[in-house]
């Protein structure tokens, strides 16, 4: 599926999963669809079930994301949390059998401690009822949005907390 990317040309969607999502295939597609993904240091993705809170967890390497001080570069960390929220919504839609575009509507970050080693980012709905509310909006209007929270940890230390609202666009 690897094709050279061209500005203004959407990348082909990954076919909807017939059963459980293959996160390795999703990550490979993501790297092809969004070229900068390969430079972000994503080592693995794990998704818990809705009953377990519906978290999307990424394990990341610090080395490709270093700043001049030898700690995590805020711009890279911001890109990662924003992209992870987009992935959470995209994966949630795919699990519902929906192929719709997702965009970030707003995002903010609070940097709490330096990132000094490999780390993990955990993305969850800001409101436990968020997925259900999004499903209702999609059913009624074909579009909607959801607020998500991302937390970045080095070991047990919370280093960054981000939040964002992600919009699901109507089918064109």
C-alpha positions in Angstrom: 0.0 0.0 0.0 3.0 2.3 0.2 2.7 5.2 -2.2 4.6 8.5 -2.4 2.6 11.2 -0.6 1.5 14.3 -2.5 0.1 17.5 -1.0 -3.7 17.8 -1.4 -4.2 14.1 -2.2 -5.8 12.0 0.6 -4.1 8.8 1.5 -6.2 5.6 0.9 -8.1 4.4 4.0 -7.1 1.2 5.7 -9.9 -1.3 5.1 -12.2 -1.7 8.1 -11.3 -4.7 10.3 -13.5 -7.7 10.0 -12.7 -8.7 13.6 -10.4 -7.2 16.2 -8.1 -4.3 15.0 -4.6 -5.3 14.1 -2.6 -2.5 15.7 0.6 -3.5 14.0 -1.0 -3.1 10.6 -2.7 0.1 11.8 0.7 1.6 12.9 2.2 0.6 9.6 -0.6 2.3 7.7 -0.3 5.4 10.0 3.4 5.7 9.1 2.6 5.6 5.4 -0.4 8.0 5.6 1.4 10.5 7.9 5.1 10.5 7.0 6.3 12.2 10.3 5.0 9.2 12.3 8.2 7.3 11.5 10.2 9.9 13.3 8.1 10.0 16.5 9.6 6.9 18.2 6.4 4.9 18.6 7.5 1.5 19.7 4.2 -0.2 20.3 0.4 0.5 20.7 -2.0 -1.2 23.1 -5.7 -0.7 23.2 -7.9 -1.8 26.2 -11.5 -2.7 25.8 -14.4 -0.3 26.4 -15.1 -2.3 29.6 -11.5 -1.6 30.7 -11.8 2.1 30.1 -11.0 2.2 26.4 -7.5 3.5 26.8 -5.0 3.7 23.9 -1.5 3.3 25.2 1.7 4.0 23.3 5.2 3.1 24.3 7.8 5.6 22.9 11.5 6.0 22.7 13.0 9.3 24.0 16.0 9.4 21.7 14.3 10.6 18.5 12.4 13.2 20.6 15.3 14.9 22.4 15.7 18.7 22.8 18.9 20.6 23.2 18.8 19.9 27.0 18.7 16.1 26.5 15.1 15.8 27.6 11.8 15.4 25.7 11.2 18.2 23.1 7.9 19.8 23.8 7.0 20.1 20.1 7.4 16.4 19.6 5.5 15.5 22.7 2.7 17.8 21.6 2.6 16.2 18.1 2.5 12.8 19.8 -0.4 13.6 22.1 -2.4 15.2 19.3 -1.8 12.3 17.0 -2.7 9.8 19.6 -6.1 11.5 20.2 -6.7 11.3 16.5 -5.8 7.6 16.5 -8.1 6.9 19.5 -11.1 8.4 17.6 -10.1 6.7 14.3 -9.7 3.3 16.0 -13.0 3.8 17.9 -14.8 4.6 14.6 -13.3 1.6 12.9 -14.5 -0.6 15.7 -18.0 0.8 15.1 -17.7 -0.1 11.4 -17.5 3.6 10.4 -15.0 5.1 7.9 -15.2 8.8 8.6 -12.6 11.6 8.7 -11.3 12.9 12.1 -9.8 16.3 12.7 -8.4 17.9 15.9 -10.6 20.9 16.8 -8.6 22.1 19.8 -5.7 20.9 21.9 -3.8 22.0 24.9 -0.9 20.7 27.0 0.5 21.2 30.5 4.2 20.3 30.9 4.6 19.1 34.5 8.1 17.5 34.6 11.0 16.9 32.2 10.8 13.7 30.1 14.1 12.0 30.9 13.7 8.4 29.6 11.5 6.3 27.3 7.9 6.9 28.2 4.3 5.9 27.6 1.3 8.0 26.7 -2.2 6.9 27.7 -5.3 8.4 25.9 -8.8 8.1 27.4 -12.1 9.9 27.0 -12.2 12.9 29.3 -15.8 11.9 30.2 -16.5 8.2 30.6 -19.8 8.8 28.8 -18.0 10.4 25.9 -18.0 7.4 23.5 -21.7 6.8 24.1 -22.5 10.5 23.5 -20.4 10.5 20.4 -22.2 7.4 19.1 -25.6 9.2 19.7 -24.4 12.3 17.8 -23.2 10.2 14.9 -26.5 8.3 14.7 -28.6 11.5 14.9 -26.5 13.9 12.8 -23.7 11.9 11.1 -21.1 14.0 12.8 -19.9 14.8 16.4 -17.0 15.4 18.6 -15.4 13.9 21.7 -13.0 15.3 24.4 -9.9 13.2 25.2 -7.2 13.3 27.7 -3.6 12.2 27.2 -1.2 11.5 30.1 2.5 11.0 29.5 4.5 9.1 32.1 8.2 8.4 32.7 7.9 5.5 35.0 5.4 6.6 37.7 6.0 10.3 37.1 3.3 12.3 35.2 5.3 14.6 33.0 2.6 16.0 30.6 -1.1 16.2 30.6 -2.9 17.1 27.3 -6.5 17.5 26.3 -8.2 17.8 23.0 -11.5 17.8 21.3 -11.6 15.7 18.1 -14.3 16.2 15.5 -15.8 13.4 13.4 -16.8 14.9 10.0 -19.9 13.8 8.1 -19.4 11.3 5.3 -18.7 13.3 2.1 
